[in-house]
């Protein structure tokens, strides 16, 4: 109720447009009742309410292209903010789908895999931003070989909504053309998960 009242004050037009549809209103209420984190997200970004206007038929099988599109051409803080917002939009839609699924037990493995795929796509997008942000010639950055290894639940595609995303960043130092090693890319790629938590 607190989130609904807050949205009525801060974003009356966006809220009214959404709750005019009873099904969309029900999706919003379920999400706000289940997650204070998503409630805070909608309070900060009320335009994202429209993500609940139409339910997704099923979790996407691929998130990478959309997250990369969200940060296309952006650098620095603008890129990190855009990535966080797009990530949470997908998380919002996934949670809404999960909460209205007819068989919650059957949905568990589907949601777990989708959360892992979404986190992997966020890592790919954060690395794309890092490649633009580091202060090295573009050809050196492009020639630097990196791998991100998902550990535990992330690697097994068994994440839940509050799981840590444990990964190992691996840079090929011996063949790296960047000065010193691949650590600048590793640092900036990992920055998304340290300074800008999902």
RAPEGI-V580735 format. One record per backbone hydrogen bond with DSSP energy under -0.5 kcal/mol. NH is the residue of the N-H (numbers start at 1). CO is the residue of the C=O. E is the energy in kcal/mol with one decimal. If there is no record, write none. Layout:
nh,co,e
NH,CO,E
NH,CO,E
//
This chain:
nh,co,e
5,1,-2.8
6,2,-2.2
7,3,-2.6
8,4,-2.2
9,5,-1.4
10,6,-2.7
11,7,-2.7
15,11,-2.5
16,12,-2.4
17,13,-2.2
18,14,-1.6
19,15,-2.8
20,16,-0.9
21,18,-1.6
22,20,-0.6
25,21,-2.6
26,22,-2.1
27,23,-2.0
28,24,-2.4
29,25,-2.4
30,26,-2.4
31,27,-2.3
32,28,-2.8
33,29,-2.1
34,30,-1.4
35,31,-2.3
39,35,-1.5
40,36,-2.7
41,37,-2.0
42,38,-2.4
43,39,-2.0
44,40,-2.0
45,41,-2.3
48,45,-2.3
49,46,-1.9
50,47,-1.2
51,48,-1.8
52,49,-2.3
53,50,-1.4
67,63,-2.0
68,64,-2.5
69,65,-2.1
70,66,-1.7
71,67,-1.0
72,68,-0.5
72,69,-0.7
74,71,-2.3
78,75,-0.8
79,75,-0.9
79,76,-0.7
80,76,-1.8
81,77,-2.7
82,78,-2.0
83,79,-2.4
84,80,-2.4
85,81,-2.5
86,82,-2.3
87,83,-2.7
88,84,-2.6
89,85,-2.0
90,86,-2.0
91,87,-2.2
92,88,-2.7
93,89,-2.2
94,90,-2.5
95,91,-2.7
96,92,-2.2
97,93,-2.1
98,94,-2.7
99,95,-2.7
100,96,-1.3
101,98,-1.2
107,103,-1.4
108,104,-0.8
108,105,-0.9
110,106,-0.5
111,107,-2.9
112,108,-2.7
113,109,-2.0
114,110,-2.1
115,111,-2.7
116,112,-1.8
117,113,-2.5
118,114,-2.7
119,115,-2.2
120,116,-2.4
121,117,-2.3
122,118,-2.1
123,119,-2.0
124,120,-2.1
125,121,-2.4
126,122,-2.4
127,123,-2.1
128,124,-1.8
129,125,-2.0
130,126,-2.4
131,127,-2.3
132,128,-1.0
132,129,-0.7
133,129,-1.9
134,130,-2.2
136,134,-1.3
140,137,-0.6
141,137,-2.1
142,138,-2.7
143,139,-1.3
144,140,-0.6
144,141,-1.2
145,143,-0.5
147,170,-2.4
149,168,-2.8
150,148,-0.6
151,166,-3.2
154,151,-1.4
155,151,-1.1
156,152,-1.9
157,154,-1.0
158,153,-3.1
159,112,-1.0
163,160,-1.4
166,164,-0.9
167,165,-0.6
168,149,-2.0
170,147,-3.1
170,168,-0.5
172,145,-2.1
173,171,-1.4
176,173,-1.0
181,179,-1.8
185,182,-0.7
186,182,-2.0
187,183,-3.0
188,184,-2.5
189,185,-2.9
190,186,-2.2
191,187,-1.2
192,188,-0.7
192,189,-0.6
193,190,-0.9
194,190,-1.0
194,191,-0.6
195,191,-2.4
196,191,-1.0
//
